[in-house]
Amino acid sequence: MLLLAPVTDTPAIPHALAAALNLKVDQGDVLTACVALLCDHPGLLVIDNCEHLLDGVRDTVDVILSSCPGISLLATSREPLGLAAEHVSRLTPLPLPRPDQDPSRVPSVALFLDRARRVRPGPPPTPEQLRTVADIVHRLDGMPLAIELAAGRLSTFSLTDLRDRLDRSLDLLGGGRLSAESRHRTLRATVEWSYQLLTEDERQLFRHLSVFADGVDLDTAERVAADLGLGTDPGSTLARLVDASMIEASFEGATRYRMLETLRAFGLDRLAAAGENKAAAERMLRWAVELTSWIGTTMDTEREPEADAVLRRELANLRVAWRLVRGQGSLDDAAAMVFALYEAVAYRDLVEIRDWAEELAADPALADHPRATTVFGTAAEAAYHRGDYHRAHRLARTGLEKAADSAGSWHCLMVLSVANLARGAYDDVVEHSLAAAELAGPRRESLGIAALAKAYAGDLDEARRLNGRGLADAVSPSMLSWGAYVAGEIESLAGHSDLAERHYVRAIDLARTSGATFLVGVATVGLHSVRASSGRVNEALSGYRDVIEYFARNGNWTHLWTTLRNLADLLHRLGDDEPAALIDAAAHQAPDAPAVEGTRPATDRPRGAESRAHTATAPTTPTLSRAAVLKTARQAIERNLTRS
C-alpha cells in the first residue's frame, strides 16, 4: 500500500512508491525501477489519499497500468483521477439501524461496539445502551472514521454523555494541532483536509449551501452560486464539490445535492468563521419566500401535483427558514410564507405548517400588520384541522375584524363556513360561502360548501346547482376532487348509492394525485358509509380502520368523531351494540364532536363530514376517554372482520 497523506509534492510520489515496495533505488529513474518490480509481481496495488496530488498520481498510475498488465490498482481519493481506464465506485456510509432491526447486527453499530470494547471492556450492552449507540451512529451519518473516533471517546465520556455532546462540535472527535501523517485520525482534520484542497470559489459555495438542511436542486445551487458572484461557472463549481466528495449527488427522481450532516456542521462552522451568517440567512429567506409563493400560486392550477411534490421535498429546508424568520422577527417574510402555504394547511396532513400559522397568529406584533387577516384566516383553518372548530370560529372572526385585504377575508369566511357547518347552522354556512365565492371566484370550494349546507338541509336540487357551478370553474385536482366529493354526499343523501360511490372514488383518486390527504380521508369515510349501507361490511370495516388512524395521527377529532359515529352505526347493524353504544356516548359528550341528525341541528360534513351517525345514546352509558374510545373502535373492527 502506498500512503500519500505525508507526501506534499508531485516529484516525491515515485520515491514514496519505492519505499512502499521496499525498493532501494541508488541510480536511474525511480519510477522506472518501480514499474520493473511491479511487472514481475502481479497483484493489487493500493494508493491511499490521492486527492491533493491528483495530476502527479494520474501520471504515475497511467505509467503503471500501461506497463504492467498484471497489476490491478485501487486508488482512494475524494475525486476521480480522470483516467480512461478508471472505474469510479463511491463509498457510501455504513448501513444504519432501522427501528425493526437488532442494532447489534447492523455494520455501523457493530463497528462502534468493536472499537468501544477496545477502549472500555465489559459486559455486552443492554438494550437501552444499544438504542443509545444506534442514535450515535445515526448522528455520525454512518461514517466509519467518525464512528471509530466517537467510540474512542468512551475513555472520557459515558455513552449518554457522548451522545449528548455530539451535536456541539466536530472537535469532540479530535483535537489539537496535527501533523500531516496523522490527519486521517480526526474527523475535523479530515474534513479540513478536503476543504483546504478546494478553490476559494468552491469553499464559498460549500459554505453557503450548508444552510440548507436537506440539500438543494440544481437550479437552487446555481442560483446561490450566481448570487455569490463566483468567478467560475456555477455548474462546474458544483461538479467539483461533488467530485471532491464534499457534496453528494442523488439522481433518484429530481437531481438533489446534499451534504452529510457532519460536513454540513463543518460548513456552518466555516460560514460563521467567515462572518457570512447574515448574508446566507437573508439569501435563504428570499429563497423560502419565493418558493412558497410559487407553491401557493401553482397549487391553484392543474400543476398542483408538481407543487405538492416540491413542498414535501423542501419541507426540511423550509423548516430552517421558518426558524430563521421567526428568530429575526421578520413579520413580512413570516406572513408571506403563511399566506402562500394556505393550501398546504387546508388540504394536507402537514401538521407542522399548521403550527406555523397558529404560532404567527399568537404573535402580538401581528395585530397591525397588513396581512393580519390572512394569517388569522390560515390559523383558523389550522385550528379547524386540529378538530377545534370553536377556536377556528374565534380566529376567523378576529381576522375579519382586522380585514385589510380580500384574500384574507376570503380565508376567514371559508373557515366560518365550515365551522358553522359543524355546528349545523346551515343558513350561516350559505351566507358566508357565497360571500367568499364573491371574493375568491367560483373556482374555489366555497360554492361546494354552500351546496353541502343545502343538501344537509334537504334541498338537493339547489345543492346540485351550486356544486355544478363550482365544478364548472374548478381547475386544480383538489378542487375537482372537492366537487366530486360534494356530489358523492348529495347522491348519498338522495339514496343513489352506486352513483355516490363513483363520485367518492373519483374524489379519492384526484386527491391522491394532488397530495390532498385530507380530502382522501373525508371522501373515504363517505365511500365506506355507502358501502356499509349496501352490505359490503368487510370493505367498510377495513376502510374505517384506515381513516380512523389517519385522523387520529393528525389530531383532527372533529372528523374523527364523525368517522367513529359512522362506525358505531355499522356496529349497531351488525348487532355489536356494546362498543357502538360506548362510542356514541363518548361522541355525545365531546365538546368538539359535530352536530348529529336527530339530536342536534345537523350532521358534521364540513368539507367532508360524511356522517350517517346513530342517534343519541342512553344517558346511563358510561363515557370513555378518547384513548379508550379509539381502543374500543379498533377492537370492534378487528373482531367483526374476524367474524365475517
Buried (B, 14 or more C-beta within 10 A) or exposed (E): EBBBBEBEEBEBBBBBBBBBBEBEBEEEEBBEBBBEBBBEEEEEBEBBBBBBBBEBBBBBBBBBBEBBEEBEBEBBBBBBBEBEEEEEEEEEBBBBBEEEEEBBEBBBBBBBBEBBBEEEEEEEBEEEBBBBBBBBBBBBBBBBBBBBBBBBBBEEBEBEEBBEEBEEEBEBBBEEEBEBEEBBBBBBBBBBBBBEBBEEBBBBBBBBBBBBBBBBBBEBBBBBBEBBEBEBEBEEBBBBBBBBBBBBBEEEEEBBBBBBBBBBBBBBBBBEEBEBBEBBBBBBBBBBBEBBBBBBEBBBEEBBBBBBEBBEBBBEBBBBBBEBBBEBEBBEBBBBBBBBBBBBBBBBBBBEBBBBBBBBBEBEEBEEBEBBBBBBBBBBBBBBBBBBBBBBBBBBBBBBEBBBBEBBBBBBBBBBBBBBBBBBBBEBBBBBBBBBBBBBEBBBBBBBBBBBBBBBBEBBEBBBEBBBBBBEBBBBBBBBBBBBBBBBBBBBBBEBBEBBBBBBBBBBBBBBBBBBBBBBBBBBBBBBBBBBBEEBBEBBBBBBBEBBEBBBEBBBBBBBBBBBBBBBBBBBBBEBEEBBBBBBBBBBEBEBBBBBBEBBBBBBBBBBBBBBBBEBBEEEBEBBEEEEBBEBBBEBBEBBEEEE
